[in-house]
């Protein structure tokens, strides 16, 4: 195997490992956030209007 092929293989494997780990971290973060209730959108009640200020 030539030096160029060895370097390309090394970079390719490194990219695959880092990308896989990054996707795992993002997925794990979403799972933990869901378990803790972080990032939920609050449902507005039928009588509430977000366009009017509370002081009016």
N, CA and C atoms as a LAMMPS dump frame, in Angstrom:
ITEM: TIMESTEP
0
ITEM: NUMBER OF ATOMS
168
ITEM: BOX BOUNDS ff ff ff
-5.0000000000000000e+02 5.0000000000000000e+02
-5.0000000000000000e+02 5.0000000000000000e+02
-5.0000000000000000e+02 5.0000000000000000e+02
ITEM: ATOMS id mol type element x y z
1 1 1 N 0.853 -1.179 0
2 1 2 C 0 0 0
3 1 3 C 0.897 1.241 0
4 2 1 N 0.568 2.157 -0.873
5 2 2 C 1.384 3.359 -0.956
6 2 3 C 1.096 4.278 0.239
7 3 1 N 1.974 5.23 0.397
8 3 2 C 1.812 6.171 1.512
9 3 3 C 0.539 6.987 1.37
10 4 1 N 0.215 7.381 0.146
11 4 2 C -0.981 8.189 -0.081
12 4 3 C -2.234 7.388 0.264
13 5 1 N -2.262 6.136 -0.111
14 5 2 C -3.417 5.293 0.189
15 5 3 C -3.554 5.077 1.693
16 6 1 N -2.441 4.912 2.385
17 6 2 C -2.486 4.718 3.837
18 6 3 C -3.008 5.976 4.53
19 7 1 N -2.552 7.137 4.097
20 7 2 C -3.015 8.395 4.689
21 7 3 C -4.492 8.604 4.395
22 8 1 N -4.92 8.34 3.172
23 8 2 C -6.328 8.5 2.807
24 8 3 C -7.208 7.545 3.614
25 9 1 N -6.739 6.311 3.789
26 9 2 C -7.496 5.342 4.585
27 9 3 C -7.595 5.807 6.035
28 10 1 N -6.515 6.307 6.579
29 10 2 C -6.506 6.815 7.955
30 10 3 C -7.461 7.972 8.145
31 11 1 N -7.424 8.931 7.215
32 11 2 C -8.33 10.075 7.299
33 11 3 C -9.783 9.639 7.137
34 12 1 N -10.024 8.703 6.233
35 12 2 C -11.379 8.213 6.014
36 12 3 C -11.942 7.529 7.243
37 13 1 N -11.141 6.642 7.843
38 13 2 C -11.59 5.956 9.055
39 13 3 C -11.805 6.939 10.2
40 14 1 N -10.92 7.919 10.315
41 14 2 C -11.063 8.93 11.361
42 14 3 C -12.357 9.717 11.171
43 15 1 N -12.651 10.092 9.93
44 15 2 C -13.881 10.832 9.657
45 15 3 C -15.108 10.01 10.025
46 16 1 N -15.114 8.73 9.667
47 16 2 C -16.251 7.864 9.971
48 16 3 C -16.445 7.738 11.479
49 17 1 N -15.359 7.555 12.21
50 17 2 C -15.446 7.409 13.664
51 17 3 C -15.96 8.697 14.308
52 18 1 N -15.429 9.833 13.901
53 18 2 C -15.855 11.116 14.487
54 18 3 C -17.305 11.415 14.136
55 19 1 N -17.712 11.179 12.906
56 19 2 C -19.098 11.432 12.5
57 19 3 C -20.064 10.522 13.253
58 20 1 N -19.698 9.256 13.418
59 20 2 C -20.548 8.325 14.155
60 20 3 C -20.683 8.758 15.605
61 21 1 N -19.586 9.157 16.216
62 21 2 C -19.622 9.617 17.606
63 21 3 C -20.467 10.887 17.738
64 22 1 N -20.338 11.805 16.788
65 22 2 C -21.121 13.039 16.838
66 22 3 C -22.618 12.736 16.752
67 23 1 N -23 11.836 15.875
68 23 2 C -24.416 11.458 15.774
69 23 3 C -24.898 10.782 17.044
70 24 1 N -24.067 9.972 17.668
71 24 2 C -24.43 9.32 18.929
72 24 3 C -24.625 10.363 20.033
73 25 1 N -23.726 11.36 20.094
74 25 2 C -23.827 12.4 21.119
75 25 3 C -25.108 13.202 20.938
76 26 1 N -25.45 13.56 19.709
77 26 2 C -26.669 14.319 19.445
78 26 3 C -27.895 13.491 19.83
79 27 1 N -27.905 12.245 19.445
80 27 2 C -29.033 11.375 19.8
81 27 3 C -29.166 11.196 21.292
82 28 1 N -28.042 11.021 21.972
83 28 2 C -28.073 10.856 23.428
84 28 3 C -28.553 12.136 24.102
85 29 1 N -28.127 13.281 23.593
86 29 2 C -28.574 14.554 24.154
87 29 3 C -30.07 14.738 24.001
88 30 1 N -30.609 14.361 22.852
89 30 2 C -32.057 14.47 22.647
90 30 3 C -32.808 13.549 23.588
91 31 1 N -32.285 12.337 23.799
92 31 2 C -32.928 11.384 24.694
93 31 3 C -32.93 11.91 26.127
94 32 1 N -31.801 12.421 26.58
95 32 2 C -31.715 12.956 27.937
96 32 3 C -32.621 14.167 28.077
97 33 1 N -32.639 15.041 27.071
98 33 2 C -33.509 16.21 27.109
99 33 3 C -34.979 15.826 27.195
100 34 1 N -35.36 14.798 26.455
101 34 2 C -36.74 14.32 26.488
102 34 3 C -37.082 13.77 27.874
103 35 1 N -36.15 13.035 28.48
104 35 2 C -36.383 12.472 29.803
105 35 3 C -36.511 13.555 30.865
106 36 1 N -35.765 14.641 30.711
107 36 2 C -35.802 15.73 31.685
108 36 3 C -36.868 16.77 31.362
109 37 1 N -37.504 16.657 30.216
110 37 2 C -38.535 17.614 29.83
111 37 3 C -37.972 18.929 29.337
112 38 1 N -36.748 18.911 28.848
113 38 2 C -36.114 20.132 28.337
114 38 3 C -36.465 20.291 26.873
115 39 1 N -36.838 21.511 26.474
116 39 2 C -37.11 21.786 25.076
117 39 3 C -38.538 21.52 24.653
118 40 1 N -39.418 21.274 25.609
119 40 2 C -40.82 21.065 25.247
120 40 3 C -41.45 22.399 24.899
121 41 1 N -42.32 22.385 23.909
122 41 2 C -43.07 23.584 23.565
123 41 3 C -44.315 23.627 24.416
124 42 1 N -44.583 24.769 24.976
125 42 2 C -45.754 24.923 25.815
126 42 3 C -46.974 25.14 24.937
127 43 1 N -47.997 24.366 25.176
128 43 2 C -49.251 24.52 24.45
129 43 3 C -50.008 25.705 25.037
130 44 1 N -50.493 26.573 24.168
131 44 2 C -51.293 27.699 24.632
132 44 3 C -52.721 27.238 24.831
133 45 1 N -53.333 27.721 25.893
134 45 2 C -54.721 27.373 26.159
135 45 3 C -55.635 28.068 25.178
136 46 1 N -56.893 27.639 25.083
137 46 2 C -57.811 28.242 24.12
138 46 3 C -58.11 29.705 24.419
139 47 1 N -58.004 30.129 25.675
140 47 2 C -58.309 31.516 26.013
141 47 3 C -57.109 32.424 25.998
142 48 1 N -55.937 31.898 25.771
143 48 2 C -54.738 32.73 25.802
144 48 3 C -54.35 33.14 24.388
145 49 1 N -53.845 34.349 24.293
146 49 2 C -53.41 34.882 22.999
147 49 3 C -52.006 35.425 23.2
148 50 1 N -51.044 34.869 22.493
149 50 2 C -49.656 35.275 22.686
150 50 3 C -49.357 36.638 22.051
151 51 1 N -50.266 37.166 21.225
152 51 2 C -50.004 38.434 20.548
153 51 3 C -50.375 39.636 21.411
154 52 1 N -51.151 39.433 22.456
155 52 2 C -51.532 40.557 23.321
156 52 3 C -50.698 40.524 24.592
157 53 1 N -50.157 41.671 25.012
158 53 2 C -49.377 41.69 26.238
159 53 3 C -50.255 41.422 27.458
160 54 1 N -49.632 40.928 28.512
161 54 2 C -50.368 40.561 29.715
162 54 3 C -50.904 41.78 30.456
163 55 1 N -50.295 42.949 30.256
164 55 2 C -50.699 44.14 31.007
165 55 3 C -51.888 44.86 30.375
166 56 1 N -52.374 44.436 29.222
167 56 2 C -53.459 45.167 28.568
168 56 3 C -54.806 44.758 29.083
